[in-house]
Amino acid sequence: MDYLVSYEHSLASAPDDYIATVPSQVVKGVPANIPRALLPEYITDLILKRSARIGKIRHLRILQPHGAPRS
């Protein structure tokens, strides 16, 4: 599944200095069998593995499953 998320992040070289806000990003390849309660942790780990320059992520919000109609 794909999810639309937002978050703030720091660089690996300065993990305690949050420098960027990502207003929306599609995260692809999340298995459909991940329980909703574990999605934030799983998506955070996925972003960190795919982006070596990111140090830490905070304020992760799952906006919606990507491709779902907005209400």
Steps between C-alpha positions, in 0.01 A plus 500: 500500500598861456450770764509877488693629804647820642787539746799703616853368480861573589817410316714207606788742559291702752226267629367738767458799264171463315542693178236386257125460492364263239138608442411191298681196369375172358658198667465195278535133571342474845363146546122493534520268803673760727256583784389866507652547848845404366486707179679812632796299629517289183480802268762690704739205474430471128577870438821479705620192310431662164654840587847466648537877551204521740595478868170500689133542416241664723133596471425231242137520392327252274280723290323226306558184302630628165241482228207503747232759432508807723200562722 
